[in-house]
Amino acid sequence: MNRSPFTLIPASKYEVEKAQQLVELGWPAVQPVLPQILEWLQDLNWPVARVLQPFVASIGAPLAPAMRDVLVGSDSSWKYSLVVGVLAHSASLQSALVPELKWLAEGSGRADSDEGVQDAARNLLQRISVP
């Protein structure tokens, strides 16, 4: 059965079956709904996030444009979730987003600092040996 990724976007944080079906569609089939998938990674404790997080991290560098939009945005808790839940698990994505990681690590704002984004970005940059 050929399913559209648009029909599989979870409507609640408990719709893990839909999330699993998105994972099964794989990359690049889910590319049109990447922004919606990333929305479900705003809180890594959500059941759908637990399903989607490893898959999203496995996409790697092609995810960079969608991730960049969030990382330069204003939602610090979402940034934190993406840095520790996705970026930390994808070397190719880390390489693609070094400028954004440096910006976050250098102090992108008080809210990011308070949420732990700055420290998470610094730790990740140290781990991948980027000055």
Secondary structure by P-SEA (a helix, b strand, c coil): ccccccccccccccaaaaaaaaaaacccccccaaaaaaaaacccccaaaaacaaaaaaccccaaaaaaaaaacccaaaaaaaacccccccaaaaaacaaaaaaaaacccaaaaaaaaaaaaaaaaaaaccc
